[in-house]
Amino acid sequence: MDARYAIILAAGKGTRMKSKLYKVLHPVSGKPMVEHIINRVSETNPDQIITIVGHGADQVKEQLGERSEYALQAEQLGTGHAVLQAASYLEGKEGTTLVISGDTPLLTTETLNNLFEYHQGKNASATILTAQADDPTGYGRIIRDHIGIVEKIVEQKDTTPEEALVQEINTGTYCFDNRALFDALSKVGTDNAQGEYYLTDIIEILKEEGNTVAAYQTDDFDESMGVNDRIALAKANELMRQRINKMHMVNGVSFVDPATTYIDAGVVIGADTIIEAGVQLQGNTVIGNDCFIGAHSRIVDSTIEDHVVVENSVIESSLVKRHADVGPFAHLRPKAEIGEGAHIGNFVEVKNAQIGKNTKVGHLTYVGDATLGEEINVGCGVVFVNYDGKNKHHTTIGDHSFIGSNANIIAPVEVAKNSSIAAGSTITNDIPEYAMAIARARQVNKEGYAKKLPYLN
């Protein structure tokens, strides 16, 4: 196979986004647009990737890291000028160069591979990825001669009334013979409505020199959509969400209402899992087989093993093991680890804590900076008091212990296995095995005193 190269255009400021965030870093389904692009490009196995950066260069480099090399376009003088910045890396090399915009996150690996293969099959100097648009406004038009051969691309602002009616549009993605690309770039001028170096002018230059120019038309206009403003960003998120949800359903996941279910790119979901309406699965989340994720749950950067039930809860950077259940209205904060078969009930918050196998934390409880063993029962309203105003401290509860309701456990404390804490106690010292700790004031009954209370009389 001939050498393959890729140039990602990511230097535009994106003024129509009206944002401090660099345009190609705006997320679509949880990943920056340029992240989607480099992932798809990488899957075509190029020998070299060059990303053209300008505004926000450092942020783009931080996002993509060593997966790409970088060329700076200090002044934004057009797409042709942008590609020319890669000359120091690619000029004179034999092979095929893919040129792709960093704001087209919906393009698929399949389409890019088809474009490469079509280009090589036609032995073309340039191949344009095109699409049919019901409303081509804003796009460059593909102008063909009377027998259908591509003649040129005309940008929106330069079209004649007749050319403006053409519905075949330029998606901004191309394959070029690498040597022909850089030879033609040296001949591009700025005689156009915007006074810029258009990459699209290369097509007419190559044609005039007798080179073959081809066009590969994708069947899916949506995947070629560029994102230039917040409206297009919302549309891209909608389309990506539909694509992701369809993929999971094809793979055996049930969605009660796909239109209101938001799954980030890269999330993994096992077969026979049921996802209810309003669920958000974000970041590097993995959901096992045969799980139930209840309505309006949000799970971020977490692993949920097989046969887990999550009801209307928030889970962040945590691990929930097999057959556990969480919620409703629970909050697992970072570094929570819920053991096999454990129960985390309603209005329970767990942070930086390990909950052992078959341990039950039923309701209205805070567990922070703690290790709980197996088969423990934690009553209602228990608070693991872990912060002294300056530092966090750790609590350990041994297996088969019982924590009575409304207990306060003041860390650092170690509660040995098979022990018990009486309801309402405030625990400040360690508890030995088989002991029951009572740390509360003795009850005193004042005979007849209630008769003196005005609200009882």
Buried (B, 14 or more C-beta within 10 A) or exposed (E): EEBBBBBBBBBBEBEBBEBEEBBBBBBBBBBBBBBBBBBBBBEBEBEBBBBBBBBBBEBBBEBBEEEBBBBEBEEBBBBBBBBBBBBEBBBEBEBBBBBBBBBBBBBBEEBBBBBBEBBBEBEBBBBBBBBEBEEBEEBBBBBBEEEEEBBBBBBBEBBEEEBEEBBBBBBBBBBBBBBBBBBBBEEBEBEBEEEBBBBBBBBBBBBEEEBBBBBBBBEBBBBBBBBBBEEBBEBBBBBBBEBBBEEBBEEEBBBBEBEBBBBBBBBBBBEBBBBBBBBBBBBBBBBBBBBBBBBBBBBBBBBBBBBBBBBBBBBBBBBBBBBBBBBBBBBBBEBBBBBBBBBBBBBBBBBBBBBBBBBBBBBBBBBBBBBBBBBBBBBBBBBBBBEEEEEEBBBBBBBBBBBBBBBBBBBBBBBBBBBBBBBBBBBBEBBEEEEEBEBBEEEEEEEEEEEEEEEEE
